[in-house]
Amino acid sequence: MFITGCLKWPEMRPVALDLIERVRAGHGTGSFRIPAADFVRVFAPNATTTELDKVARRGDIHFVAEAEDGGGFRLATGESALFDLGREGLVVKLPARPLSGTYGLLADGFRIQFARGEELEGCRRFFLLICHRVVGVEVTRARVYVEMPTRLLDLCVEFD
């Protein structure tokens, strides 16, 4: 759990609900794409165009359904990008290497699990930028939970 408990960011709810619906609808088609900028926007719904453009250059995340309740995803190699969430000193880093892993549908959302070595990175600015790999992300109707290698670093954001 995040050191300070769950943060309250109600403005994330509409973006999270939209992303959940897109993943569910896409899963039903067998394969689908979501722009990387649309995915990271769940972490910063009020992000500036400048911040979103940095991530948009990476293109689309490609998803392939492999089972009734999940599948795999991949974001191709591309330019590294830092996406400032605009609060709490938090930053998402898309490394230049490919990102990949699995996704699973939940009753009220979805969860992605990154493949080792192909993770997104969660960062925090103190005096300098400190980054850690992201193990998984769970997006539900009530919250977004970012799992890090050490539970002490996990980030929990509730909408209410």
MARVEX-761276 format. One record per residue: residue number from 1; x, y, z of N, C-alpha, C in turn. Coordinates in steps of 0.02 Angstrom, whole numbers, plus 50000, padded with zeros to 5 digits. Layout:
residues N
     n     n.X     n.Y     n.Z    ca.X    ca.Y    ca.Z     c.X     c.Y     c.Z
   NUM       X       Y       Z       X       Y       Z       X       Y       Z
...
END
This chain:
residues 160
     n     n.X     n.Y     n.Z    ca.X    ca.Y    ca.Z     c.X     c.Y     c.Z
     1   50043   49941   50000   50000   50000   50000   50044   50062   50000
     2   50023   50113   49966   50058   50177   49963   50067   50203   50034
     3   50125   50231   50048   50143   50253   50115   50089   50297   50147
     4   50059   50340   50109   50010   50387   50136   49938   50361   50130
     5   49928   50298   50114   49861   50272   50103   49839   50290   50032
     6   49775   50281   50019   49750   50295   49952   49739   50371   49943
     7   49762   50396   49887   49750   50465   49869   49679   50471   49842
     8   49650   50530   49845   49582   50542   49820   49585   50587   49759
     9   49572   50560   49701   49573   50598   49639   49508   50583   49601
    10   49452   50613   49620   49388   50598   49588   49386   50613   49513
    11   49428   50658   49489   49428   50675   49418   49452   50617   49374
    12   49482   50566   49404   49505   50508   49365   49447   50462   49345
    13   49391   50465   49381   49336   50418   49369   49313   50415   49296
    14   49295   50471   49264   49269   50465   49195   49320   50434   49147
    15   49383   50451   49155   49434   50423   49110   49443   50348   49123
    16   49441   50329   49187   49447   50258   49204   49388   50218   49177
    17   49328   50245   49185   49268   50209   49161   49270   50201   49085
    18   49292   50253   49050   49299   50250   48977   49350   50197   48957
    19   49407   50195   48992   49459   50146   48976   49435   50075   48989
    20   49399   50065   49044   49371   49999   49059   49326   49976   49003
    21   49281   50020   48980   49235   50002   48927   49271   49987   48861
    22   49323   50024   48846   49362   50013   48785   49397   49946   48787
    23   49425   49928   48845   49459   49863   48852   49407   49806   48846
    24   49351   49812   48879   49299   49761   48875   49272   49752   48804
    25   49256   49808   48772   49230   49804   48703   49283   49777   48656
    26   49344   49799   48662   49398   49775   48619   49411   49701   48629
    27   49410   49679   48691   49422   49608   48705   49372   49564   48667
    28   49311   49587   48663   49259   49549   48628   49273   49542   48553
    29   49315   49584   48525   49330   49580   48453   49390   49535   48438
    30   49427   49515   48490   49483   49470   48479   49550   49506   48479
    31   49555   49563   48446   49615   49604   48449   49595   49676   48442
    32   49632   49719   48475   49613   49790   48475   49674   49832   48493
    33   49668   49897   48484   49721   49944   48499   49694   50001   48540
    34   49736   50025   48585   49720   50086   48623   49783   50129   48619
    35   49776   50192   48599   49834   50236   48597   49867   50240   48666
    36   49933   50237   48667   49970   50240   48730   49951   50303   48770
    37   49939   50358   48736   49920   50420   48770   49853   50412   48805
    38   49806   50376   48775   49741   50365   48807   49748   50322   48870
    39   49795   50275   48868   49804   50231   48926   49835   50270   48984
    40   49889   50307   48972   49921   50343   49028   49879   50401   49052
    41   49833   50424   49011   49789   50479   49031   49747   50461   49092
    42   49736   50396   49104   49699   50376   49163   49734   50400   49227
    43   49800   50409   49224   49837   50433   49282   49835   50509   49289
    44   49819   50544   49235   49817   50617   49237   49764   50642   49187
    45   49701   50638   49206   49647   50656   49160   49650   50728   49135
    46   49681   50772   49173   49686   50843   49153   49754   50860   49123
    47   49788   50809   49097   49854   50820   49068   49851   50869   49010
    48   49904   50907   49003   49909   50955   48948   49921   50918   48882
    49   49906   50950   48828   49919   50922   48762   49993   50908   48753
    50   50035   50951   48780   50108   50940   48775   50128   50875   48808
    51   50102   50861   48867   50118   50798   48901   50091   50738   48862
    52   50029   50743   48839   49999   50687   48801   50035   50674   48735
    53   50058   50728   48702   50094   50720   48638   50158   50680   48647
    54   50192   50688   48704   50254   50651   48715   50241   50575   48714
    55   50185   50555   48742   50168   50484   48745   50136   50461   48679
    56   50098   50505   48647   50064   50487   48585   50113   50464   48531
    57   50174   50490   48532   50224   50471   48482   50241   50396   48485
    58   50226   50364   48541   50240   50292   48547   50189   50250   48509
    59   50133   50280   48490   50084   50241   48451   50034   50206   48494
    60   50012   50148   48470   49958   50111   48503   49984   50051   48541
    61   49949   50035   48595   49960   49973   48630   49916   49921   48595
    62   49946   49866   48574   49910   49813   48538   49890   49758   48588
    63   49826   49742   48589   49799   49690   48633   49774   49632   48591
    64   49784   49571   48616   49758   49511   48583   49725   49468   48636
    65   49661   49453   48625   49625   49409   48671   49651   49338   48662
    66   49668   49305   48718   49694   49237   48715   49651   49188   48756
    67   49603   49215   48792   49558   49175   48833   49494   49215   48842
    68   49445   49184   48872   49381   49217   48883   49388   49279   48927
    69   49437   49279   48972   49443   49334   49020   49510   49372   49017
    70   49547   49365   48961   49609   49402   48957   49651   49386   48896
    71   49711   49413   48896   49755   49403   48839   49822   49438   48851
    72   49854   49457   48796   49918   49489   48800   49917   49559   48769
    73   49968   49598   48784   49974   49665   48754   50046   49680   48740
    74   50057   49728   48695   50125   49748   48677   50125   49819   48650
    75   50174   49858   48671   50188   49925   48645   50258   49921   48616
    76   50264   49937   48552   50328   49930   48517   50382   49977   48545
    77   50444   49961   48530   50501   50003   48547   50490   50072   48517
    78   50512   50122   48552   50504   50191   48527   50542   50240   48571
    79   50528   50302   48559   50560   50355   48597   50539   50353   48670
    80   50586   50359   48715   50571   50363   48786   50531   50427   48800
    81   50485   50424   48848   50444   50482   48864   50431   50486   48938
    82   50434   50546   48966   50414   50560   49034   50347   50595   49033
    83   50299   50570   49071   50232   50597   49073   50219   50622   49144
    84   50220   50687   49154   50212   50718   49219   50138   50717   49238
    85   50121   50687   49295   50051   50684   49317   50026   50751   49344
    86   50072   50796   49357   50051   50863   49378   50030   50866   49451
    87   50047   50817   49491   50032   50819   49563   50073   50768   49601
    88   50085   50784   49663   50121   50739   49709   50192   50723   49684
    89   50217   50759   49633   50283   50745   49606   50287   50681   49566
    90   50229   50653   49547   50226   50588   49513   50235   50595   49437
    91   50273   50548   49409   50289   50547   49338   50285   50475   49314
    92   50258   50464   49254   50259   50398   49222   50313   50401   49168
    93   50354   50349   49166   50407   50346   49115   50393   50287   49069
    94   50389   50302   49004   50386   50250   48953   50457   50241   48928
    95   50491   50187   48947   50559   50176   48924   50559   50163   48848
    96   50617   50171   48817   50622   50160   48745   50611   50087   48726
    97   50625   50041   48772   50615   49970   48757   50541   49954   48749
    98   50524   49897   48719   50454   49879   48712   50423   49865   48781
    99   50358   49875   48786   50320   49858   48846   50274   49801   48827
   100   50267   49751   48870   50222   49696   48855   50201   49662   48919
   101   50152   49617   48912   50128   49579   48969   50061   49549   48954
   102   50023   49539   49007   49957   49509   49000   49904   49556   49030
   103   49842   49546   49009   49787   49582   49039   49732   49533   49057
   104   49694   49550   49107   49638   49509   49128   49578   49552   49144
   105   49520   49528   49125   49458   49564   49140   49437   49548   49211
   106   49414   49597   49247   49387   49589   49314   49312   49604   49312
   107   49276   49587   49363   49204   49601   49365   49189   49675   49355
   108   49232   49719   49382   49219   49791   49377   49277   49829   49346
   109   49319   49796   49307   49375   49830   49276   49422   49783   49240
   110   49486   49798   49243   49537   49755   49213   49603   49764   49250
   111   49647   49717   49237   49714   49718   49268   49764   49702   49214
   112   49820   49738   49214   49875   49720   49170   49935   49701   49213
   113   49972   49653   49189   50033   49629   49222   50089   49635   49171
   114   50142   49671   49188   50197   49681   49142   50244   49621   49143
   115   50273   49605   49085   50325   49554   49080   50389   49583   49110
   116   50426   49542   49145   50488   49566   49176   50535   49593   49122
   117   50561   49653   49134   50606   49685   49086   50570   49727   49034
   118   50503   49724   49033   50465   49763   48984   50409   49802   49019
   119   50429   49834   49074   50381   49870   49116   50381   49945   49103
   120   50325   49974   49119   50317   50046   49127   50355   50064   49190
   121   50373   50127   49200   50406   50146   49261   50367   50201   49296
   122   50362   50196   49361   50330   50247   49402   50384   50286   49437
   123   50380   50352   49434   50434   50394   49461   50405   50447   49507
   124   50449   50472   49550   50430   50528   49594   50489   50576   49596
   125   50472   50640   49590   50522   50692   49594   50531   50713   49666
   126   50592   50706   49690   50612   50734   49754   50661   50789   49735
   127   50724   50779   49747   50774   50826   49721   50793   50805   49651
   128   50784   50742   49637   50795   50714   49570   50741   50662   49558
   129   50737   50638   49497   50685   50590   49478   50706   50520   49498
   130   50665   50488   49540   50679   50419   49562   50625   50375   49532
   131   50646   50324   49493   50599   50281   49457   50605   50209   49479
   132   50548   50174   49476   50544   50102   49491   50499   50071   49438
   133   50514   50008   49423   50472   49974   49373   50402   49962   49402
   134   50353   49962   49359   50284   49949   49378   50271   49875   49362
   135   50248   49838   49411   50234   49767   49402   50166   49757   49370
   136   50116   49795   49393   50048   49788   49367   50007   49849   49382
   137   49951   49854   49346   49904   49909   49356   49834   49879   49356
   138   49794   49897   49406   49725   49875   49409   49681   49937   49405
   139   49634   49937   49357   49588   49993   49348   49518   49966   49360
   140   49484   49993   49410   49415   49972   49424   49370   50034   49426
   141   49307   50022   49437   49259   50078   49440   49270   50122   49501
   142   49308   50097   49551   49318   50134   49613   49388   50162   49622
   143   49438   50132   49587   49506   50154   49600   49554   50131   49545
   144   49615   50158   49548   49671   50135   49508   49725   50116   49558
   145   49751   50055   49550   49803   50031   49595   49864   50013   49553
   146   49921   50043   49570   49983   50031   49534   50028   49990   49580
   147   50045   49930   49557   50086   49884   49596   50159   49891   49576
   148   50200   49903   49625   50272   49910   49616   50307   49848   49643
   149   50372   49840   49632   50407   49781   49657   50405   49774   49733
   150   50399   49829   49768   50395   49830   49841   50328   49862   49860
   151   50288   49828   49900   50222   49854   49918   50224   49924   49948
   152   50278   49940   49981   50286   50006   50011   50282   50062   49958
   153   50299   50046   49896   50299   50095   49842   50235   50096   49801
   154   50189   50049   49814   50127   50045   49776   50089   50112   49780
   155   50051   50125   49729   50010   50187   49726   49937   50167   49720
   156   49897   50194   49764   49825   50181   49764   49790   50249   49756
   157   49745   50253   49707   49706   50314   49697   49633   50295   49695
   158   49594   50322   49741   49522   50310   49743   49486   50369   49713
   159   49427   50356   49686   49389   50409   49653   49342   50445   49702
   160   49324   50414   49756   49279   50446   49806   49318   50466   49867
END
